[in-house]
Amino acid sequence: MEKGRWWVDCAQSRRYIRAMSKGLTMVAVSAKRFTTDEFHRLGELGFFGDGPVELIRGELIEMAPKRTPHSVCNTRLVRRLILLLGEQATVRGQEPITLSDYSEPSPDAVLAKYREDDYLEGHPGAADCWVVMEISDSTLGYDRSTKLALYAESGILHYWIFNLVNQQLEVYREPYEDSHGEYGYRQKAIYLATERVELPVGEWLELDGVFP
C-alpha cells in the first residue's frame, strides 16, 4: 500500500475511534482491514492513546472501560491460576495472542504452554493456548458470537466465558466448522459459581473464589 494512502486510512480510523457512542461496549473503528504488523506500528506511533484496542479480523476494536465486578473477577482469576499452576503453564492476563495476520485479541486471561522466556520473542499463537478466557457483563453477546467464532476458527480448543450476568461459567470445547462455513464449538457446559471446574492440565479451579 502507498504510504500516503495508509496514512489517510489511519486518519479516518482515528476519527472513528474518537466517535464511540455512549453506552456501547466496543466499536469497530476502521473500514480498512489492518494487518498485525500495521496494528503494531500504529501502537508504536501512539495512535490509540490510553484506551485498549484489539485487532479482530482486520478491524480495530476499541473496548469500553471495565466495570468494577469485571476487574475484581479478572484479578481473582489470574491470581488463583498462578497459585494453582506455578510453572505448569504460563498465565497471561489481558495480554495479546496472535491468531492470524489479521487478528490479535487481548483476552481477559489465557492459559498457555509454559515457556521460561514468557513469550518474549512473540505473543502466544493458537497452538500455544490451552484455554482462552473472557469475563463478560455488557460484552456477553459479543463474546458468545464474534469472539467465539474467531477462537473456534483459530483452533482454540477450550474457550471459557465467565458470565457475570448469570453468575456462571460457560465452557466451550471442540471447535468445528459447519456446512455453511460458520465456526463454533460442539460442546458447551455450564458451571455455577458455587462449583469447581477441571483445567486441561488436571488441576481444579474453585469458582466461588473467582466470581465477585
Secondary structure, 3 states (H helix, E strand, C coil): CCHHHHHHHHHHHHHHHCCCCCCCCEEECCCCCCCHHHHHHHHHCCCCCCCCEEEECCEEEEECCCCHHHHHHHHHHHHHHHHHHHHHEEEECCCCCCCCCCCECCCCEEEEECCCCCCCCCCCCHHHEEEEEEEECCCHHHHHHHHHHHHHHHCCCEEEEEECCCCEEEEEEEEEECCCCCEEEEEEEEEECCCEEECCCCCEEEHHHCCC
